Amino acid sequence: MSAKRILYIDDEEDIQTLARFCIELESDWQLITASSGNEGLTIAETEQPDAILLDVMMPELDGLQTLEKLQRNPKTKKIPTIFITAKAQASDRRRFYAAGAKGVIHKPFDSLTLASQIAGFLAW
């Protein structure tokens, strides 16, 4: 897997830390983190990551609202986004894909295959 930069937007620092460990263990990607949708929007615009991992349930600006704003911004609309969420029902997944997500990874995610799952969704 080639070096990629991934932005992970999640309000839970422990989950960010776990994701960083998993991704760095399995790949040579760089993980950038944001703790809120608004912070993630700013970082996505300035850092131009190769992909975004996005939690659904966050205060103030949830994952779907964040994705909508990313897609409306010409600088971030082409960045592929994958939801990482505990909301795993079929109706939720359909909503995420309809909103433009490239994939959905369920929490708790498999620490040994997280990078492979991401790569599979994005054909890296």
C-alpha positions as CSV (number, residue, x, y, z in Angstrom):
1,M,0.0,0.0,0.0
2,S,1.4,3.4,-0.9
3,A,1.7,6.2,1.5
4,K,-1.6,8.0,1.9
5,R,-2.9,10.8,4.2
6,I,-6.2,10.0,5.9
7,L,-8.3,12.4,8.0
8,Y,-10.3,10.7,10.8
9,I,-13.1,12.8,12.2
10,D,-14.4,11.4,15.5
11,D,-15.2,13.1,18.8
12,E,-13.8,10.1,20.8
13,E,-10.1,10.5,21.4
14,D,-9.7,6.8,22.4
15,I,-11.1,5.7,19.1
16,Q,-8.8,8.0,17.2
17,T,-5.8,6.6,19.1
18,L,-6.9,3.0,18.4
19,A,-7.4,3.8,14.7
20,R,-4.0,5.5,14.5
21,F,-2.4,2.4,16.0
22,C,-4.3,0.0,13.7
23,I,-3.5,2.0,10.5
24,E,0.1,2.5,11.3
25,L,0.5,-1.2,12.2
26,E,-0.9,-2.3,8.9
27,S,0.2,0.4,6.4
28,D,2.5,3.4,5.9
29,W,-0.4,5.9,5.8
30,Q,-0.4,9.1,7.9
31,L,-3.5,9.6,10.0
32,I,-4.6,13.2,10.7
33,T,-7.4,13.6,13.4
34,A,-10.1,16.0,14.1
35,S,-12.4,16.0,17.1
36,S,-15.5,17.6,15.5
37,G,-17.2,18.0,12.2
38,N,-16.3,21.7,12.0
39,E,-12.6,21.0,12.8
40,G,-12.6,18.3,10.2
41,L,-14.0,20.6,7.6
42,T,-11.2,23.1,8.2
43,I,-8.5,20.4,8.2
44,A,-9.9,18.7,5.0
45,E,-9.8,22.0,3.1
46,T,-6.3,22.9,4.2
47,E,-4.6,19.5,4.3
48,Q,-6.4,17.9,1.3
49,P,-6.2,14.3,2.6
50,D,-6.5,11.3,0.2
51,A,-9.5,10.1,2.2
52,I,-11.7,10.9,5.1
53,L,-13.0,8.5,7.8
54,L,-16.0,10.0,9.5
55,D,-17.9,9.1,12.6
56,V,-21.7,9.5,12.4
57,M,-22.7,10.4,15.9
58,M,-21.0,13.6,17.0
59,P,-22.3,16.7,18.8
60,E,-23.1,19.9,17.0
61,L,-22.3,18.7,13.4
62,D,-23.0,15.0,12.9
63,G,-21.3,12.8,10.2
64,L,-24.0,13.2,7.6
65,Q,-24.1,17.0,8.0
66,T,-20.3,17.0,7.8
67,L,-20.3,14.9,4.6
68,E,-22.9,17.3,3.1
69,K,-20.7,20.3,3.8
70,L,-17.6,18.5,2.4
71,Q,-19.5,17.7,-0.8
72,R,-20.6,21.3,-1.2
73,N,-17.1,22.7,-1.0
74,P,-15.2,22.6,-4.3
75,K,-11.9,22.0,-2.5
76,T,-13.2,18.9,-0.6
77,K,-16.0,17.4,-2.7
78,K,-13.9,14.8,-4.4
79,I,-12.3,13.5,-1.3
80,P,-13.7,9.9,-0.8
81,T,-15.4,9.4,2.6
82,I,-15.9,6.3,4.6
83,F,-18.2,6.2,7.7
84,I,-16.9,4.4,10.8
85,T,-20.0,3.9,13.0
86,A,-21.9,1.8,15.5
87,K,-25.0,2.6,13.4
88,A,-24.9,-0.5,11.3
89,Q,-28.5,-1.3,10.4
90,A,-29.3,-1.7,6.7
91,S,-31.4,1.4,6.5
92,D,-28.5,3.4,8.0
93,R,-26.0,2.0,5.5
94,R,-28.4,2.8,2.6
95,R,-28.6,6.4,3.9
96,F,-24.8,6.7,4.1
97,Y,-24.3,5.4,0.6
98,A,-27.1,7.6,-0.8
99,A,-25.3,10.6,0.8
100,G,-22.1,9.8,-1.1
101,A,-20.1,7.5,1.3
102,K,-17.7,5.1,-0.4
103,G,-18.0,2.6,2.4
104,V,-19.2,1.9,5.9
105,I,-17.0,0.3,8.6
106,H,-18.7,-0.9,11.8
107,K,-17.6,0.0,15.3
108,P,-16.0,-1.8,17.0
109,F,-13.7,-2.2,13.9
110,D,-11.3,-5.1,13.5
111,S,-8.0,-3.7,14.5
112,L,-6.1,-6.2,12.3
113,T,-7.9,-5.4,9.1
114,L,-8.9,-1.7,9.3
115,A,-6.4,-0.5,6.7
116,S,-7.3,-3.4,4.4
117,Q,-11.0,-2.5,4.7
118,I,-10.2,1.1,3.9
119,A,-8.0,0.1,0.9
120,G,-10.8,-2.2,-0.4
121,F,-13.4,0.5,-0.3
122,L,-11.1,3.0,-2.1
123,A,-9.5,0.5,-4.5
124,W,-6.0,1.5,-3.3
